[in-house]
Amino acid sequence: MRTLAFAAAILALAGAALAQGDEIRGVIRSQIDAFLKDDFATAFTFASPGIQGIFVTPENFGAMVRNGYPMVWRPSEVDFGELREVAGRLWQRVIVRDAEGRIHVLDYQMVEGADGWRINGVQLLRAPDVGA
């Protein structure tokens, strides 16, 4: 009986983790969709309160993204890698192809608040070498 209860608990945790990943990917996808429309007001709502406090206005936030993360502002393709926990924080790997066809690998740090998941920072990682 304990084995069955343990298996059910593991399945419940796996299901919760899967739903959590879907929510996180949805937040990131929604922010990128807003960037594609130059809707910085909506994109700003997906940033964590800490990020909102740093940039204060959607316009400031939009300028930072356009200048610092143009591959996120205007991706031609977006794919999601693994969601992992590092030092108690959740990081979602995102792979984007920019308008020129270059691949960029980013890590999105996610935080959960009372109103759901928010993006708490983005790190641009070195893309793995792809050889023929």
C-alpha positions as CSV (number, residue, x, y, z in Angstrom):
1,M,0.0,0.0,0.0
2,R,2.9,2.4,0.8
3,T,4.4,1.7,-2.6
4,L,1.2,2.7,-4.3
5,A,0.9,5.9,-2.2
6,F,4.5,6.8,-3.0
7,A,4.0,6.2,-6.7
8,A,0.9,8.4,-6.6
9,A,2.8,11.2,-4.8
10,I,5.7,11.0,-7.4
11,L,3.1,11.2,-10.3
12,A,1.4,14.2,-8.7
13,L,4.8,16.0,-8.3
14,A,5.7,15.2,-11.9
15,G,2.4,16.6,-13.1
16,A,2.8,19.7,-11.0
17,A,6.3,20.3,-12.4
18,L,5.0,19.8,-15.9
19,A,2.2,22.4,-15.4
20,Q,4.7,24.8,-13.8
21,G,6.9,24.5,-16.8
22,D,4.0,25.2,-19.1
23,E,3.1,28.3,-17.1
24,I,6.7,29.6,-17.2
25,R,7.1,29.0,-20.9
26,G,3.7,30.7,-21.5
27,V,4.9,33.9,-19.6
28,I,8.2,34.0,-21.6
29,R,6.3,33.4,-24.9
30,S,3.7,36.1,-24.0
31,Q,6.5,38.6,-23.3
32,I,8.2,37.8,-26.6
33,D,4.9,38.1,-28.5
34,A,4.5,41.6,-26.9
35,F,8.0,42.6,-28.0
36,L,7.2,41.6,-31.6
37,K,4.3,44.0,-31.5
38,D,6.4,46.8,-29.8
39,D,3.9,46.5,-27.0
40,F,6.3,47.4,-24.2
41,A,3.6,48.1,-21.7
42,T,2.3,44.5,-21.9
43,A,5.9,43.1,-22.1
44,F,6.7,45.0,-18.9
45,T,3.9,43.3,-17.0
46,F,5.7,40.0,-17.4
47,A,8.8,41.4,-15.6
48,S,9.2,40.8,-11.9
49,P,8.6,43.7,-9.4
50,G,12.3,43.9,-9.0
51,I,12.9,44.4,-12.7
52,Q,10.0,46.8,-12.9
53,G,11.6,48.8,-10.0
54,I,14.9,49.1,-11.9
55,F,13.4,50.3,-15.2
56,V,10.4,52.2,-13.7
57,T,8.6,52.6,-17.0
58,P,7.7,50.3,-20.0
59,E,9.6,52.8,-22.3
60,N,12.8,52.4,-20.3
61,F,12.4,48.7,-20.2
62,G,11.7,48.6,-24.0
63,A,14.8,50.6,-24.7
64,M,17.0,48.2,-22.7
65,V,15.6,45.2,-24.5
66,R,16.0,46.8,-28.0
67,N,19.6,47.8,-27.3
68,G,20.7,44.9,-25.1
69,Y,18.7,42.0,-26.2
70,P,17.7,42.6,-29.9
71,M,17.5,38.8,-30.5
72,V,14.6,38.7,-27.9
73,W,13.0,41.8,-29.3
74,R,12.9,40.5,-32.8
75,P,13.4,36.7,-32.9
76,S,12.5,34.8,-36.0
77,E,12.2,31.5,-34.0
78,V,11.9,30.6,-30.3
79,D,12.5,27.2,-28.8
80,F,12.5,26.1,-25.1
81,G,15.1,24.0,-23.5
82,E,15.1,22.6,-20.0
83,L,13.7,24.2,-16.9
84,R,16.1,23.7,-14.0
85,E,16.6,24.7,-10.4
86,V,19.9,26.3,-9.5
87,A,20.5,27.5,-5.9
88,G,16.8,27.5,-5.2
89,R,15.9,29.5,-8.3
90,L,14.2,28.3,-11.5
91,W,15.9,29.0,-14.8
92,Q,14.3,28.4,-18.2
93,R,16.7,27.8,-21.1
94,V,15.5,29.6,-24.3
95,I,17.0,29.3,-27.7
96,V,16.2,32.0,-30.2
97,R,17.2,32.6,-33.8
98,D,17.5,36.2,-34.7
99,A,16.5,37.9,-38.0
100,E,20.0,37.2,-39.5
101,G,19.7,33.5,-38.6
102,R,22.1,33.5,-35.7
103,I,21.3,31.2,-32.7
104,H,21.4,32.7,-29.2
105,V,21.0,30.7,-26.0
106,L,19.5,32.5,-23.0
107,D,18.6,31.6,-19.4
108,Y,15.5,33.3,-18.0
109,Q,15.4,33.4,-14.2
110,M,11.8,33.0,-13.0
111,V,10.1,34.0,-9.7
112,E,6.7,33.2,-8.5
113,G,4.6,35.9,-6.9
114,A,1.0,36.2,-5.8
115,D,-0.1,36.9,-9.4
116,G,1.9,34.1,-11.0
117,W,5.3,33.6,-12.7
118,R,7.4,36.6,-13.7
119,I,10.8,37.1,-15.4
120,N,13.4,38.2,-12.9
121,G,16.4,38.5,-15.3
122,V,17.8,37.1,-18.5
123,Q,21.4,35.9,-19.1
124,L,22.8,35.6,-22.6
125,L,24.9,32.4,-22.7
126,R,27.5,31.4,-25.2
127,A,25.9,29.4,-27.9
128,P,27.4,25.9,-28.3
129,D,29.6,25.5,-31.3
130,V,27.8,23.8,-34.2
131,G,30.0,22.1,-36.6
132,A,29.5,20.1,-39.8
